[in-house]
Amino acid sequence: MPYRRLPNTNQARLRSLRNAVNMGDSFDLAFPYKTLEDAKGFVVRYERALLEYKQCAEKQFATNKKYQNTLKAARLYISHFIQVLHMCIARREIKPENKLLYGLDENSTTVPDLSSEEHLLEWGKKVIDGEIQRTGKGGVPIYNPAIAKVRVHYDIFQECYNDQKVLQNNTARTVENVSLLNEIADTLILEIWDQVEAHFAGLPLPERLKKCREYGIIYYYRKGEGKENSEQG
């Protein structure tokens, strides 16, 4: 005996519901018209939610390459600036205690962890503020890279980071909305399938399966179960 299984993807759910709605013109509809009206209204809502999710996901993906490039450039310039600062201190061009202005350990010569976006934003600000404070007290500016160049790449990255966060939040919101609608879709599909199968329950199995499939019900055969033998049961 074949068994049915609910759709497990968004598009499969939509196809199943559209199939049921398209059967609404049938003279002998196999499920109540109230259910049909519920399905029609839900399909419009579901299609809109899936389209919104697709648009948000595509926009986020399209801007990700630019975002990764700005992230890479900001990390490179901030890291390089800190390394040059350490070298200037090693050459005694800058006093070691000035490291504190940048939020750096006076006794350390390592570059802070810049692996995450949050760390990059944190240390980028510290480096820029520190250089402004030091030069404001009469210190000689660091060049190659100059802090102005670092700041340009930092600002571009910060702007792209904020934009990307907005896009990520939009995508997450649409994913959550689709997930909630999927629960409603599954309940509605199950209701329709139960009603259709009950409507054709008195027919011989081969004819019953054929009629039910017209309404989009999907049947599967267990391993080793022949289609002919199963539909004769």
Backbone torsions as a table, in degrees:
resi	resn	phi	psi	omega
1	MET	NA	122.4	178.7
2	PRO	-66.6	156.3	177.8
3	TYR	-124.4	156.0	-179.4
4	ARG	-101.0	158.9	178.9
5	ARG	-144.8	131.9	-178.9
6	LEU	-64.6	149.1	176.5
7	PRO	-57.2	146.0	-177.8
8	ASN	-121.1	12.6	173.2
9	THR	-129.5	161.1	-179.1
10	ASN	-60.2	-46.8	-177.4
11	GLN	-67.1	-35.2	178.1
12	ALA	-67.0	-38.8	176.3
13	ARG	-62.4	-44.7	-178.8
14	LEU	-63.7	-42.6	178.3
15	ARG	-60.7	-42.8	-179.0
16	SER	-62.2	-43.8	-179.4
17	LEU	-68.7	-41.3	177.6
18	ARG	-61.7	-40.2	178.9
19	ASN	-59.6	-45.8	-180.0
20	ALA	-64.2	-41.8	-180.0
21	VAL	-64.7	-39.3	-179.9
22	ASN	-65.6	-21.4	177.1
23	MET	-80.5	0.7	-178.7
24	GLY	-63.3	-21.7	178.8
25	ASP	-83.8	-3.6	-179.1
26	SER	-64.7	139.5	-179.8
27	PHE	-63.8	-39.6	-177.5
28	ASP	-115.1	73.2	-177.7
29	LEU	-63.3	133.7	-172.8
30	ALA	-87.0	3.8	174.6
31	PHE	-144.8	159.3	-172.8
32	PRO	-59.7	149.0	179.5
33	TYR	-66.5	-27.1	176.2
34	LYS	-63.3	-42.0	177.0
35	THR	-64.1	-37.8	177.7
36	LEU	-60.7	-45.1	179.8
37	GLU	-65.7	-38.9	176.1
38	ASP	-61.1	-42.5	-179.2
39	ALA	-66.1	-41.9	179.0
40	LYS	-59.3	-48.0	-179.4
41	GLY	-64.4	-38.7	-178.4
42	PHE	-70.7	-37.8	-179.5
43	VAL	-58.7	-42.1	178.7
44	VAL	-61.6	-44.7	179.8
45	ARG	-65.9	-41.5	-177.8
46	TYR	-68.8	-43.0	178.1
47	GLU	-59.8	-42.3	-179.8
48	ARG	-64.6	-40.9	180.0
49	ALA	-66.5	-41.6	179.6
50	LEU	-66.6	-37.5	178.4
51	LEU	-66.3	-42.1	179.4
52	GLU	-63.3	-42.3	177.8
53	TYR	-61.9	-44.9	-179.0
54	LYS	-61.0	-43.9	-178.7
55	GLN	-65.5	-42.3	-179.9
56	CYS	-66.1	-44.0	-179.0
57	ALA	-64.9	-41.3	-180.0
58	GLU	-65.8	-39.5	180.0
59	LYS	-66.7	-41.7	178.4
60	GLN	-62.9	-43.4	-179.7
61	PHE	-64.9	-40.4	-176.7
62	ALA	-65.6	-32.7	-177.9
63	THR	-91.9	-6.8	-174.4
64	ASN	-66.3	-36.6	-178.7
65	LYS	-63.0	-44.6	177.9
66	LYS	-62.7	-41.5	-179.9
67	TYR	-61.4	-45.4	-179.9
68	GLN	-62.2	-35.9	178.8
69	ASN	-66.9	-42.0	179.5
70	THR	-68.6	-35.7	177.5
71	LEU	-63.5	-45.7	-178.8
72	LYS	-62.6	-42.4	-178.9
73	ALA	-66.5	-42.9	179.9
74	ALA	-63.6	-43.0	179.3
75	ARG	-62.5	-41.6	-179.5
76	LEU	-62.9	-46.7	-176.5
77	TYR	-70.8	-39.8	179.5
78	ILE	-66.7	-44.9	178.9
79	SER	-61.6	-44.5	-178.6
80	HIS	-64.1	-40.7	-179.3
81	PHE	-61.8	-43.8	-179.3
82	ILE	-64.6	-39.1	178.1
83	GLN	-63.6	-41.5	178.2
84	VAL	-65.7	-38.2	176.8
85	LEU	-59.0	-45.3	178.8
86	HIS	-60.8	-40.4	-179.6
87	MET	-67.3	-37.8	177.9
88	CYS	-63.6	-38.1	177.5
89	ILE	-67.9	-41.2	178.7
90	ALA	-62.6	-32.1	178.4
91	ARG	-86.8	3.2	179.3
92	ARG	64.5	28.0	175.4
93	GLU	-85.0	-24.2	177.6
94	ILE	-132.1	138.6	-179.1
95	LYS	-71.8	140.4	-177.5
96	PRO	-56.5	-34.5	-177.6
97	GLU	-65.7	-16.8	177.5
98	ASN	-68.2	-15.6	176.9
99	LYS	-58.3	-31.4	-178.2
100	LEU	-62.1	-28.9	178.5
101	LEU	-64.3	-27.1	-178.9
102	TYR	-95.1	2.7	-177.6
103	GLY	78.3	15.3	-177.4
104	LEU	-96.2	152.3	175.6
105	ASP	-70.3	128.0	-176.6
106	GLU	-60.8	-29.0	-175.5
107	ASN	-99.9	5.1	-177.4
108	SER	-106.5	146.0	176.8
109	THR	-119.8	18.1	180.0
110	THR	-96.0	159.6	175.5
111	VAL	-87.1	132.2	179.3
112	PRO	-59.6	165.1	178.9
113	ASP	-66.3	116.0	179.0
114	LEU	-115.8	21.2	-172.4
115	SER	-71.4	-30.3	-178.7
116	SER	-103.1	158.9	177.7
117	GLU	-61.6	-38.7	-178.6
118	GLU	-65.2	-41.4	177.4
119	HIS	-65.6	-38.0	-179.7
120	LEU	-65.0	-42.3	177.4
121	LEU	-63.8	-41.8	-179.1
122	GLU	-64.1	-51.6	-175.6
123	TRP	-75.2	-28.8	175.5
124	GLY	-61.6	-44.3	178.8
125	LYS	-65.2	-42.9	180.0
126	LYS	-61.5	-42.7	-179.0
127	VAL	-65.5	-45.3	-179.4
128	ILE	-64.4	-47.2	179.6
129	ASP	-63.4	-39.8	-179.2
130	GLY	-64.2	-42.5	180.0
131	GLU	-67.0	-37.3	177.5
132	ILE	-64.3	-42.7	178.8
133	GLN	-64.3	-44.7	-175.8
134	ARG	-66.4	-46.6	-179.5
135	THR	-70.2	-27.3	177.4
136	GLY	-66.8	-22.2	177.9
137	LYS	-92.6	8.4	177.6
138	GLY	101.9	2.2	179.3
139	GLY	-69.7	149.5	179.5
140	VAL	-74.0	129.4	-178.8
141	PRO	-62.8	148.7	174.1
142	ILE	-82.9	137.4	177.7
143	TYR	-119.1	161.5	177.0
144	ASN	54.7	65.1	7.7
145	PRO	-97.0	145.4	173.5
146	ALA	-72.5	152.9	-177.3
147	ILE	-63.4	-28.1	177.8
148	ALA	-62.9	-39.7	178.9
149	LYS	-68.2	-41.5	177.8
150	VAL	-60.5	-43.2	-176.6
151	ARG	-65.2	-38.0	178.2
152	VAL	-57.9	-49.5	-178.6
153	HIS	-69.6	-34.2	177.3
154	TYR	-65.7	-45.3	-179.2
155	ASP	-64.2	-40.9	178.4
156	ILE	-62.9	-44.5	178.6
157	PHE	-62.6	-44.5	-179.0
158	GLN	-60.5	-41.6	178.9
159	GLU	-64.7	-45.2	179.3
160	CYS	-66.2	-35.6	178.2
161	TYR	-61.9	-46.5	179.4
162	ASN	-64.1	-41.2	177.9
163	ASP	-63.2	-42.7	-178.2
164	GLN	-65.8	-36.8	177.6
165	LYS	-63.4	-39.5	177.4
166	VAL	-62.6	-45.4	179.4
167	LEU	-63.9	-41.5	178.6
168	GLN	-63.1	-41.3	178.7
169	ASN	-65.7	-38.9	177.8
170	ASN	-63.3	-44.6	179.3
171	THR	-63.7	-44.0	179.7
172	ALA	-61.2	-39.0	179.2
173	ARG	-64.0	-42.8	-179.6
174	THR	-70.4	-33.4	176.5
175	VAL	-63.6	-43.3	179.4
176	GLU	-64.1	-40.7	179.5
177	ASN	-63.6	-44.9	178.9
178	VAL	-63.6	-39.3	179.4
179	SER	-61.3	-41.7	177.7
180	LEU	-66.3	-40.0	179.1
181	LEU	-69.3	-29.4	177.8
182	ASN	-61.8	-35.9	178.3
183	GLU	-64.4	-41.2	177.9
184	ILE	-67.3	-41.5	179.6
185	ALA	-60.1	-45.1	-179.3
186	ASP	-62.4	-41.4	178.9
187	THR	-64.5	-41.8	-178.8
188	LEU	-68.7	-42.6	178.6
189	ILE	-62.7	-44.0	179.2
190	LEU	-61.5	-40.4	178.8
191	GLU	-62.6	-45.8	180.0
192	ILE	-63.1	-46.6	-178.3
193	TRP	-62.8	-41.2	178.1
194	ASP	-62.1	-42.4	-178.8
195	GLN	-67.8	-39.2	178.9
196	VAL	-65.6	-46.5	-179.6
197	GLU	-63.7	-37.4	177.8
198	ALA	-66.4	-35.5	-179.7
199	HIS	-65.2	-37.7	-177.3
200	PHE	-102.0	15.8	-174.3
201	ALA	-60.3	-28.0	-176.2
202	GLY	-83.3	-4.8	-178.1
203	LEU	-83.7	154.9	172.7
204	PRO	-58.6	150.3	-172.2
205	LEU	-53.8	-48.2	-178.8
206	PRO	-59.0	-43.4	-179.7
207	GLU	-69.8	-37.4	179.7
208	ARG	-62.5	-45.4	179.7
209	LEU	-62.9	-39.3	179.7
210	LYS	-62.7	-46.2	-179.6
211	LYS	-64.5	-42.5	-178.7
212	CYS	-66.0	-36.9	179.2
213	ARG	-64.0	-30.4	178.1
214	GLU	-62.4	-25.3	178.2
215	TYR	-93.1	8.5	174.5
216	GLY	91.8	4.4	177.6
217	ILE	-69.9	131.1	-177.0
218	ILE	-104.9	125.1	-179.9
219	TYR	-110.9	146.4	178.6
220	TYR	-125.8	150.4	177.5
221	TYR	-106.2	137.1	178.4
222	ARG	-68.9	156.8	-179.2
223	LYS	-57.8	128.7	179.3
224	GLY	84.4	-0.7	-178.9
225	GLU	-94.9	116.9	-179.4
226	GLY	-75.9	141.8	-179.5
227	LYS	-61.2	-43.5	-177.1
228	GLU	-65.8	-46.0	-179.0
229	ASN	-64.3	-39.0	-177.2
230	SER	-66.4	-40.7	-175.5
231	GLU	-81.5	-1.3	173.9
232	GLN	-93.4	-10.2	-175.3
233	GLY	-72.5	NA	NA
